[in-house]
């Protein structure tokens, strides 16, 4: 019994001594106010919610501002493109008006007439040139056809005419492909040459004349060489450069 009393006395004394060191301390408050060193104090739950809402509101404002700036920039660019598109026709019209060598507009509905009238008609060619060479000559236009009238009317051969006539004849008959052609005539007058013949293989005469054009004596300018579609005849016209 005495031992139990002493135990109680010691226990009461221990408890009284413990609380005597923290007279104003509240165990619950002390636990709540304890914060480890180096960490920020904890926020109240309501303060945390308010802070988060404030950050969301600021973020929304920034997004709206960025959207407004983007729309304003797009409107400005569209306006500049529209003005540029409207200015282009005026600039083109002004440039055409100031350009004295602008290509004139051609009305395709109006018939176009040749400014140069040929000095030899198709009827004259039919009388002067036997078939099928007459059709080949009629397909030739420009200076070769115009020169042909002078060629027919002349009976004189100068030195160039004689030399060129012999060289063309020798080149046609001396070619390795000469066995594939039948030469009818080679005539040169007034710096103009006419060649008639028939080829036994297609495009052989083109090959021979291509080799001939590489010779040093070849000084022709305008030329025309055509072949018949059915009878394999060839007809060449050459004018001195």
HELIX and SHEET records of a PDB file:
HELIX    1   1 UNK A    2  UNK A   20  1                                  19    
HELIX    2   2 UNK A   27  UNK A   33  1                                   7    
HELIX    3   3 UNK A   45  UNK A   98  1                                  54    
HELIX    4   4 UNK A  122  UNK A  128  1                                   7    
HELIX    5   5 UNK A  133  UNK A  138  1                                   6    
HELIX    6   6 UNK A  143  UNK A  153  1                                  11    
HELIX    7   7 UNK A  159  UNK A  174  1                                  16    
HELIX    8   8 UNK A  178  UNK A  180  5                                   3    
HELIX    9   9 UNK A  204  UNK A  212  1                                   9    
SHEET    1   A 4 UNK A 181  UNK A 189  0                                        
SHEET    2   A 4 UNK A 192  UNK A 199 -1                                        
SHEET    3   A 4 UNK A 233  UNK A 240 -1                                        
SHEET    4   A 4 UNK A 220  UNK A 227 -1                                        
END                                                                             
